[in-house]
Amino acid sequence: MADQGVNTGRRRFLTATTVVVGGAGAAVAAIPFLKTLKPSARAQVAGAPVTEDISRLEPGQRIVLQWRGQPVWIIRRTPEMLATLPTQASRLRDPDSDNPEQQPEYARNEHRSIKPDLLVLVGTCTHLGCSPTFRPEMIPEPFDSEWQGGFYCPCHNSRFDMAGRVYEGVPAPTNLAVPPHRYLDDNHIQIGVNPEEGTA
């Protein structure tokens, strides 16, 4: 027989050793590849929640932050600004914020915020991504003779009211987005975290 001189124990040992060494080599070769799948520290920071002190934010003023590469606006609205919100409903495309992708459920109300006086919006026009200008003055404007304050996008003339709701007849298809956010206390807000979950 051809197999009479073959040491089967040694063959098994060499086969097992080859499999173990080959498996270890494959694992070592995979480590750099697996490391590339983990987000870098810079990417983790870019997606991390952002906390801001709002104690000095005066009525009618705006703070601009960066979160996930987007501008986020925090605006302290005056009682006069809030009073204009119900008067604009007939001029708006989506006055009730029916699109659930535009804001978390806790901001689906007339003022589109947790606290009526504090508005939090992603400052990017929903048409082509320009950044609208903050136009809080309640005076006639060349682009709207009935202007009651809000946001105007100079790129293609889209307009949004003081709750970030889009007007009818403009290129922007939807309201400005409200990002996840929560209040840590009366003076600090955190962008990127929902209040009920504690997570983004």
Steps between C-alpha positions, in 0.01 A plus 500: 500500500619853418415636848708243697793737558288807587484617861133606533557655843767727362279588201216601736740706710638685197149560361375636835811719538454641151135579568583674834790702355294593192204606718725711722655662194157580355392653835813718517448610139136591575582731795600804288192449283268484802661814645397690186135418573513674838430876476801719563515714815436802280189339351375400844539857623324634187194287576507554875234705679575872541425684826451878510451755776189703410487712816611816313276452199276807494148513349528547125858367485644190331794270576652293217664164582646220291362147543579214260635751250178703495422844638253483789318815609373567852268802507331657801170627361325805639131494600432704184669236283296224663180700449555502120511120469123432488446791261719339230329158475299581185820604318702187587548176308503279811379707798438194720841340430337179377825363356655298789848528347502877558507485880485260793151435636568717806546801269189437291297795624421855390834638617698185396701492822515359852495846658285750308755782514800287395513382139762248383541447123746355252596814308495344154236579238304191399521597134868478405680535832579872512500668841203737540550838663335583833253785438319553833370849426123508449500752216410482129787360294561506122444123495182514717286807565334319796823379662461409868859395566669171427763365264566595139716298262664737250606214270151432361265717709362234735345638818429350841311646797627537859435128559695396189180412310523547124275741313287400201629577151873478570754240377566344844279191529495455878539680830847552649604197704495498879793288626481275806564709811440517872550743786750397766379784723361852455831625357634210291373329187640186337462448125493143369323338797129440548363588845314176565771265374824667600636392160513640149 
